[in-house]
Amino acid sequence: MGQFEESLQNFTREFAYGGAIRHLADHGYTAEQILKEYRYPLSLETIRKIIDDHMKEKKD
């Protein structure tokens, strides 16, 4: 996958799911719970990365 395609995929994923995943994480949901209960078409690793990045940003 080229750089442009990867950037477009990341933007689309963020637009579609990022805010919802961060919101759920702020309410105590784990990546596993989010994947199981909401069935987003994302890998567990992707959801974990969104949550980890969000938690790091909140600390700063």
N, C-alpha and C positions, 0 to 999 in steps of 0.2 A: 504494500500500500504506500502510495506516495505521500509526501508531506501535506499537500493540499487536501487529499482525501481524509487523512488522519485528523487534520485540523477541523474539517467540516464535520466529521463524525463526532469529535469532542464537543463542538459547538452545539450540534443537534442534541446530543445526549444531555448536555448541561441545560439547554432550553427546555427540554421535555421532562427531565426527571430530577435535575440537581436541586432545585428549590424544595421539592417535596421530600427528597431524601434527607436534606439538611434539617428540615422541619421535624421529620419523624425522629431523627437522631437527637435533636434538642429535647424531644419528649421521651427520651430513654430507649428508643428502639435500637436494637442491634442490627448489623448488616444481615444476619441470618433471618431475623424476624421480618425485616423489610422484604427480603427476597421471597420468603415463604408466604407472607400475608398479602403482599401487593403484586407479586408475580411480574415485576418489571422485566423487560427483555434485556437485562444486563447480567453480567457475571457477578458472582459474589465478590470477586477481587475488585471489580469496578465500583461496586457499592461501597466496599471497605475504603477504597481510595478517596471517594467523594467524602465520606465521613471523616477519615483521617485528615484530609486537607482542611475541611471545615473546622475541626477541633483545633488544629494548629493555628488557623486564622483567628479563632476566638481568643486564644491565649495571648496573641500579639497585641 
